[in-house]
C-alpha cells in the first residue's frame, strides 16, 4: 500500500464515493471498509454503489426499529408505572419507591414524609353526577397535586379516590404545608374543572419518619398515615392531621 496507489484511486474519480464512505464510517464499520477498498481499486464500481445502498438501507431499517422500540418501551414503562386516568404514578411504583426509601432510612438514617389524601363524599359525586363526572373530578384533583409537588416527590393514585405523596428528605412540618396547599387548591376548584358545581374537599393524614426513629415496616408506615387520615375524617373532613407527633387540624369550611 503506497501513496501512489492512493492517488491512483482518486485519479479514477472514485473520490466521490470515498467521501460518502467517509460519511458512513461514522455510522458503521462497512463505511470504513468501503473507504479502503474504494481508494485502492479493489471493488468494482457497481458493486461499491450497491454496497452503499445496502448499508444505507440497513441504517434506516435498524435505526427506525431502534427508535420505535425505544418509544414502545417508554410507553410500556408508562403503562406499568402510571395510573392511566390521572397520569400520576400507580400503586405498584409507589410501593417500590416507599420500600427503597424505607431501606435508605433504616440504613443511612435519611428522613422522609408521607401524605395520604382522600376525597370527601366522593361516592355521592359518582352516584348523583355519574362516573364520567367522577373521572373528571379525579383528573382535576390530580392536576392540583401535580402542580404543587416538587420533582423529587412521588405523587401517586393509591386507589379509588385516595392519593399518596412521598416526600424524600422532607420534615413532617414541610410535608404538612404541602398537604395544606393541595387541600386549599382542591377546595377552590370550580364547576369547569370538576364537572359539577362543587365544592370538592379533601382530607389528609401526614406521617414523618425521622433518622432518630426506630425501624418501621412499610405496613406500619402506611397504617400511621391511614390512621391520621381517619382522624381527619372523623374530625369533620376538609382538614390535614399529622400523626403521631402532633395533630394539626383546620376547621372545616
N, C-alpha and C positions, 0 to 999 in steps of 0.2 A: 504494500500500500504506500504510494508516494504522492507528493504534491502534484506532479504532472498528471497522475490518474484522476485526481480530484478535479483539476482544471479541465480535463478531458470530458468529465461528466457534465460539468457546467456548460462547456462549449457545445454539447449536444442539445442544449436548450431544455435540459431536464431540471434546471434550477427552479422553474415554476413549481414543479411537483415536489422538489426538495423543500421548498418553502412551506408547502401545505403539509408535508411530512413533519417539518419542524413544529408547526402549529399542533399537529396531532400528538407529537411527542410529549406535550404537556398533559395529555389525557390518557394515553395508553402506550404500552411497550411496542405495539405494532408500528406506531408512528416512528419510533426510533429506528426500528428495523428498516422501514421504508426509506429513511434518510440515507442510511449507509448504502443500501443496495441500489438506490437511485443514483447516487453520486458516482458510484463505481461501476455502473453499467451492467450489473448482474441480473437485472429484472427487465423483462420485456415491457414496453411502454403500456400496452393494452392491459397486461396483467397487473402492472403497477396501479393504473387507474381503477381497475376492478377491485383491487385490494383496498384502495382508499374508500371506495363506495361501501365495501363490506364493513370497514371499521366505523365509518360514519353511521351506517345503519345500526350497527351493534351499540354504538354510543347512544343513539336516540332511543332504541328499544329498551336497553337496560337502564339508561338514565331515567326514562319515563316510568319504567317499572319501579325503580327505587323511589321516585317521587310519590307515585301512587301508593306504594307500600307504606311510606312514611306517613302519608295523610290518613290512610285507613288505620294504621297503628295508633295514631294520635286520637282518632275517633273512637276506637275500641277502648283506649285508656279512659277517654271521657265517659263512655257508657259504663265502664266499670267503677269509676271513682265519683261521678257526678250524678246528682238527682236530676232526672230528665225534665221534671216540671219546673223546678225553681232555679236550676243551674248551680246551686250550692253543692258542696261535697255531700256524698251519700254516707250512710251509716257504716259501711264496710271500711271506707277510707278513714272515717272519723275514729273508729276504734283502733285502727293501725297506728294513727298518729298519737292517740292517747297512750297506747301501750309503750310507744317509743319514748314519749315524754316522761312517763312514769319510771321507766328504766333509767333515764338520764337523771331524774330526781333522786332515785334510790342510790345511784352510783356516784353522781357528781354533785348532788345537792343543788340542782337547778330548779328554782321555783316556777310555778305556772298557776294559772287560774282557769276556772271553767264556768260558763254561763249556760243554764238550761232555761229555755223560754217556751211558753205555751199560750196559744191564742185563747182569749176568754170567750166563752159561749160560742165557739166556732160551729158546734153541731147545729145550733139554731140557724146559722148562716146557710149551711147546706140544706137544712130542712125547709126553710122559708124561701130562699132565693135560688136554690139548685146548686148542683156540683160545679157547673160551669162558672158561676159567680164565686163559689168557694175556691176554685183553682186560681181565678184571677186575684182573689184576696191573698192567697199563698204566694203568688208571684210578686205582688206589691210588697208584702212583708219581707220577702227575700231580698228585694231591691233595697229596702231600707237597711237591712242588716249588712248587705254588701257595701253600701255607701259609707257605713260607719266603722267597719273593722279595718285593721291595718293589713298590710300584705303578709306579715308574719302570722296573723291569726288564721285559724281554721274554722270557717263558718259552714255548718252542715245542717241538713234536714234530718232530724233524729228519727222522725216517723210521724205520719199524720200531720197534725198542726203543731208539732213540737220541733224546736230548733235547738242546736247546741253550738256554742262557740268556745274554742280552745284558744287561750291567750298565753303563749310562751313568755317566760321571763317578765311576768306582769304581776304586780301586787293585787291583793284582793280589793283594795280601795280603788285602784285604777280600773279594775275589771268591773266593779260596781258602777263607776262613772260611765263606762262604755254601755253597760246594760241600760242605764238610765237614758242615755242619748237615744238608744234604739227604741225604748219604750215611748219616749216623747215623740219621736219621728213617726212611729206607727199610729199613735193616737191622733196625729194630725193628718192622716190620710183622708182624702175626700172621696166622693162618690165616683169620680172619674177613674181613680186608681183602684178602688175596692170593687166596683161593680154594683154597689148598693149604698144607701145613704150613710151607713155607719152611725157612730164612730166604732172603730175596732180597737180594742185594748188588748194588752198582753201582760202576763205575769211572768216573773222570773226568779230563779234561785242562783246564787253565786257561791262558789266554793273555791278557796285558795289552798294551794299546797306549798308550804314553805320548806326551805332547806333544813330547818331545825326539826321539822315534824317527823315522827316515826313513819316507817314504811307502811303504805296502804296499797290495797289491791285496786284494780280497775273497777270492780263491782262496788267496793266501798266508796270510792270517789264519786261514782255516778249516783249512788244511793244518797250521799250527802247533798248533792245538787238537787236531786229529786225531792228530798225532804224540805229543803229551803223553798223550792217551787210550790210544794204542797202547803207550806206555811203561808206563802203569799196568796194562794187561792183562798185559803181558809180565813185570811185576814181581810178579805174584801176584794181581791183581784186588783189589776192595774197597778201593780207595785213590784219592787225588786227587794228581795230579802237575802241577806248574806248569812251563810252558815259555815262553820259553827261559831266563829269568834264573836261576831256581834250581829244583831239584826237591825237592818235599816229599812224602814217602811215609809212609803209615800201615800198620803191619803188618796183614796180613790176619787177620781173626778167624774 
